[in-house]
Amino acid sequence: MGQPTHRITICTSCRHEGSACRPGYELIARLRAAIAAAGDTVTEDFEISGVACMAGCARPCTVAYHGSRKATYLFGDIEPDADINDLVAFARQYALLEDGWCSSVDRPGKLRKTTLARVPAAIIALEDSTERVS
């Protein structure tokens, strides 16, 4: 198996207001199991990991999808129990999108309405120039 070309990052510090529960850890475990169970139906290998904070505190739990030369998506209000199928379906879809772009109406289920951000891929062009930039 080669190096994963896609990554799913889940916030591990998000918690629902008034609760000490941090659903990110549970979501990581459930999503890893669901992706593994999906087998060949998820066309690319995904790395799934946690991060301490993605600044989506008001909309826990936050989940980001990243891919080489692709737009990055940040979703909020994700529930470990209820949203696994939508997250796996988006992994399938995202893996097949050449540049990562898709309309909200094309995203599965709850992910249509819980997108916090879509960040374009960083394309850095270096040009020779004699101009000084100040």
VOBA-1610 file (N, C-alpha, C; in pm, whole numbers, padded with zeros to 5 digits, always signed):
BEGIN
Met+00085-00118+00000Met+00000+00000+00000Met+00089+00124+00000Gly+00060+00220-00088Gly+00140+00341-00101Gly+00104+00446+00001Gln+00167+00559-00013Gln+00141+00674+00073Gln+00000+00727+00045Pro-00080+00754+00148Pro-00214+00809+00124Pro-00207+00944+00053Thr-00298+00966-00040Thr-00304+01093-00111Thr-00414+01183-00056His-00493+01129+00035His-00601+01206+00096His-00592+01193+00248Arg-00638+01297+00314Arg-00635+01297+00460Arg-00767+01352+00514Ile-00813+01290+00621Ile-00928+01341+00695Ile-00877+01375+00834Thr-00897+01500+00875Thr-00850+01546+01005Thr-00971+01580+01090Ile-00971+01533+01213Ile-01084+01551+01304Ile-01037+01624+01428Cys-01113+01725+01470Cys-01079+01800+01590Cys-01101+01712+01713Thr-01001+01708+01799Thr-01012+01628+01920Thr-01044+01713+02043Ser-01046+01844+02030Ser-01076+01928+02146Ser-01220+01980+02145Cys-01290+01968+02033Cys-01430+02012+02026Cys-01512+01942+02134Arg-01600+02017+02196Arg-01696+01955+02288Arg-01827+02032+02281His-01933+01961+02304His-02063+02024+02303His-02077+02113+02426Glu-02142+02228+02411Glu-02156+02324+02520Glu-02214+02257+02644Gly-02150+02279+02757Gly-02196+02223+02883Gly-02159+02078+02904Ser-02074+02023+02818Ser-02036+01882+02827Ser-01885+01869+02830Ala-01837+01770+02904Ala-01694+01742+02905Ala-01657+01643+02794Cys-01757+01584+02731Cys-01733+01484+02626Cys-01668+01548+02505Arg-01564+01484+02455Arg-01495+01527+02334Arg-01522+01422+02226Pro-01619+01446+02140Pro-01662+01344+02044Pro-01559+01314+01934Gly-01456+01395+01920Gly-01358+01373+01814Gly-01287+01239+01824Tyr-01252+01198+01944Tyr-01183+01069+01960Tyr-01271+00953+01915Glu-01398+00958+01954Glu-01493+00854+01912Glu-01511+00857+01760Leu-01520+00977+01705Leu-01539+00991+01561Leu-01420+00935+01483Ile-01299+00958+01530Ile-01180+00902+01463Ile-01191+00750+01458Ala-01221+00689+01570Ala-01229+00542+01576Ala-01339+00490+01484Arg-01456+00553+01488Arg-01567+00508+01404Arg-01539+00527+01255Leu-01478+00640+01220Leu-01451+00667+01079Leu-01342+00574+01025Arg-01239+00548+01104Arg-01136+00453+01061Arg-01198+00316+01033Ala-01285+00272+01122Ala-01351+00141+01104Ala-01441+00142+00982Ala-01516+00250+00962Ala-01608+00258+00848Ala-01533+00264+00715Ile-01424+00338+00708Ile-01343+00346+00586Ile-01282+00209+00557Ala-01231+00142+00660Ala-01174+00008+00642Ala-01281-00089+00593Ala-01401-00079+00648Ala-01510-00169+00609Ala-01557-00140+00467Ala-01541-00017+00421Ala-01583+00020+00285Ala-01496-00047+00180Gly-01373-00082+00219Gly-01282-00154+00129Gly-01262-00082-00003Asp-01279-00155-00113Asp-01254-00102-00246Asp-01354+00005-00290Thr-01464+00021-00215Thr-01560+00124-00256Thr-01508+00264-00228Val-01408+00278-00141Val-01339+00405-00124Val-01214+00392-00209Thr-01212+00466-00321Thr-01113+00441-00425Thr-00971+00482-00390Glu-00952+00565-00291Glu-00818+00608-00253Glu-00793+00574-00108Asp-00670+00565-00073Asp-00632+00541+00065Asp-00638+00672+00142Phe-00710+00674+00253Phe-00725+00793+00336Phe-00651+00775+00467Glu-00576+00878+00507Glu-00516+00881+00640Glu-00615+00958+00728Ile-00646+00906+00844Ile-00741+00971+00935Ile-00667+01000+01064Ser-00667+01127+01104Ser-00595+01166+01224Ser-00669+01276+01297Gly-00625+01302+01419Gly-00683+01408+01500Gly-00588+01525+01513Val-00646+01638+01547Val-00568+01759+01571Val-00632+01831+01689Ala-00552+01904+01766Ala-00600+01966+01889Ala-00711+02069+01868Cys-00708+02145+01760Cys-00811+02246+01740Cys-00815+02291+01595Met-00937+02307+01541Met-00953+02362+01406Met-01041+02487+01409Ala-01057+02547+01528Ala-01131+02671+01547Ala-01277+02662+01505Gly-01336+02546+01517Gly-01478+02528+01490Gly-01554+02502+01618Cys-01507+02558+01727Cys-01557+02527+01861Cys-01708+02544+01876Ala-01764+02640+01808Ala-01908+02663+01819Ala-01990+02558+01744Arg-01925+02476+01661Arg-01996+02378+01579Arg-01928+02241+01584Pro-01912+02185+01706Pro-01843+02056+01717Pro-01926+01944+01655Cys-01867+01848+01611Cys-01727+01818+01594Cys-01688+01859+01452Thr-01569+01912+01433Thr-01526+01956+01301Thr-01438+01851+01234Val-01456+01840+01102Val-01387+01740+01021Val-01339+01808+00894Ala-01213+01787+00857Ala-01157+01844+00735Ala-01114+01733+00640Tyr-01137+01756+00510Tyr-01090+01667+00403Tyr-00985+01742+00325His-00867+01681+00308His-00756+01741+00235His-00709+01643+00129Gly-00662+01698+00018Gly-00603+01615-00086Gly-00499+01694-00161Ser-00402+01624-00216Ser-00298+01689-00294Ser-00360+01763-00412Arg-00329+01892-00421Arg-00378+01978-00529Arg-00530+01985-00537Lys-00596+01973-00421Lys-00742+01977-00416Lys-00788+02081-00314Ala-00910+02127-00334Ala-00974+02213-00235Ala-00987+02134-00105Thr-00976+02205+00007Thr-00995+02147+00140Thr-01134+02186+00189Tyr-01201+02092+00253Tyr-01334+02117+00310Tyr-01328+02106+00460Leu-01401+02194+00529Leu-01417+02187+00674Leu-01566+02180+00703Phe-01605+02073+00771Phe-01744+02052+00808Phe-01758+02062+00959Gly-01872+02113+01006Gly-01899+02121+01149Gly-02030+02054+01183Asp-02058+02047+01313Asp-02182+01984+01365Asp-02190+01837+01329Ile-02078+01768+01330Ile-02074+01627+01294Ile-02093+01542+01419Glu-02184+01446+01410Glu-02213+01353+01520Glu-02153+01217+01490Pro-02072+01162+01582Pro-02009+01032+01557Pro-02109+00921+01524Asp-02224+00920+01588Asp-02322+00814+01564Asp-02396+00832+01432Ala-02443+00952+01407Ala-02538+00975+01298Ala-02475+01002+01161Asp-02352+01050+01156Asp-02300+01103+01031Asp-02192+01020+00962Ile-02164+00901+01011Ile-02059+00817+00953Ile-02084+00787+00806Asn-02206+00749+00770Asn-02234+00715+00630Asn-02210+00833+00537Asp-02248+00954+00581Asp-02225+01073+00498Asp-02075+01100+00484Leu-01998+01081+00591Leu-01854+01104+00585Leu-01785+01005+00491Val-01826+00879+00495Val-01769+00778+00405Val-01809+00807+00262Ala-01937+00845+00241Ala-01983+00878+00106Ala-01906+00996+00050Phe-01876+01097+00134Phe-01799+01210+00085Phe-01655+01170+00055Ala-01599+01078+00133Ala-01463+01028+00104Ala-01460+00966-00036Arg-01561+00886-00067Arg-01568+00826-00202Arg-01573+00935-00309Gln-01661+01032-00287Gln-01681+01140-00383Gln-01555+01225-00396Tyr-01498+01265-00284Tyr-01382+01353-00283Tyr-01262+01288-00354Ala-01245+01159-00334Ala-01133+01088-00397Ala-01141+01095-00549Leu-01261+01102-00603Leu-01279+01103-00748Leu-01279+01243-00809Leu-01289+01346-00727Leu-01291+01484-00777Leu-01149+01529-00808Glu-01123+01562-00931Glu-00986+01598-00973Glu-00930+01716-00896Asp-01011+01820-00876Asp-00964+01939-00806Asp-01030+01958-00669Gly-01116+01864-00632Gly-01182+01871-00502Gly-01310+01953-00499Trp-01339+02024-00607Trp-01456+02113-00606Trp-01584+02038-00634Cys-01685+02066-00553Cys-01820+02017-00579Cys-01920+02114-00515Ser-02038+02115-00570Ser-02145+02202-00520Ser-02202+02143-00392Ser-02257+02229-00309Ser-02317+02180-00184Ser-02429+02081-00211Val-02503+02099-00320Val-02612+02006-00349Val-02563+01868-00390Asp-02436+01858-00428Asp-02378+01729-00466Asp-02319+01654-00347Arg-02303+01721-00233Arg-02246+01656-00115Arg-02352+01568-00049Pro-02310+01458+00013Pro-02407+01366+00071Pro-02471+01419+00200Gly-02601+01391+00214Gly-02677+01414+00337Gly-02650+01543+00410Lys-02616+01530+00536Lys-02597+01644+00625Lys-02484+01736+00580Leu-02388+01684+00505Leu-02273+01765+00464Leu-02313+01876+00367Arg-02432+01870+00314Arg-02482+01979+00228Arg-02497+02109+00306Lys-02531+02097+00434Lys-02565+02215+00513Lys-02467+02245+00626Thr-02365+02164+00642Thr-02274+02184+00755Thr-02133+02222+00712Thr-02118+02270+00590Thr-01987+02313+00541Thr-01950+02445+00608Leu-01837+02448+00677Leu-01788+02571+00739Leu-01696+02647+00645Ala-01622+02572+00561Ala-01530+02638+00467Ala-01492+02541+00356Arg-01465+02601+00241Arg-01401+02531+00130Arg-01284+02619+00089Val-01164+02567+00105Val-01043+02644+00080Val-00980+02592-00049Pro-00957+02680-00147Pro-00895+02636-00272Pro-00757+02577-00248Ala-00718+02489-00336Ala-00585+02431-00329Ala-00481+02541-00344Ala-00372+02528-00273Ala-00263+02624-00286Ala-00181+02589-00408Ile-00181+02678-00503Ile-00100+02660-00622Ile+00001+02773-00623Ile+00124+02738-00606Ile+00229+02839-00594Ile+00308+02842-00725Ala+00305+02957-00790Ala+00378+02974-00915Ala+00498+03064-00889Leu+00613+03017-00927Leu+00734+03097-00911Leu+00775+03147-01049Glu+00796+03276-01057Glu+00837+03337-01184Glu+00965+03416-01162Asp+01047+03414-01263Asp+01166+03500-01259Asp+01120+03642-01281Ser+01167+03731-01198Ser+01126+03870-01213Ser+01240+03960-01165Thr+01252+04074-01234Thr+01351+04172-01192Thr+01284+04282-01108Glu+01150+04277-01100Glu+01078+04377-01020Glu+01099+04352-00873Arg+01110+04462-00798Arg+01118+04451-00653Arg+00979+04467-00596Val+00949+04385-00503Val+00820+04394-00434Val+00848+04448-00295Ser+00775+04553-00259Ser+00798+04609-00125Ser+00672+04606-00045
//
